[in-house]
Amino acid sequence: MGHVNNARYLGWVQDAVLAHWNRIAPAEDVASKAWVALKHEITYRKPAFLEDDVIAQTVLEQYQGARAFYHTVIRRGEDVLAEVRSSWCCIDAQTLRPARIGEHLRALFFPDSD
């Protein structure tokens, strides 16, 4: 039918979430942590097609313990193609066990909450 597969939407979400983390978190946290997706809830608004240029914008809504909760909107121009709510588990990059997201990161990810 010419539209992208559902897995491509998940790839866009993963790219957006990891880019967000890598852009804001300090280098030592980026190097010592990794992320595993726990859940994605996708609401499709319009189809994306193979040659579309899309933008995925993500917002970290909250984190608690080792879990982070993101809201990602995938757009083609002004058209919203999909909205995705996802939860992620932060893991220690060496042990691969869940790792708490440090409170020292709260001010970086939520600068207006002070």
PyMOL commands that set and color helices and strands:
alter all, ss='L'
color gray80, all
select helices_A, chain A and resi 6-24+27-32+103-109+111-113
alter helices_A, ss='H'
color red, helices_A
select strands_A, chain A and resi 33-44+55-64+67-76+79-92
alter strands_A, ss='S'
color yellow, strands_A
deselect
rebuild
show_as cartoon
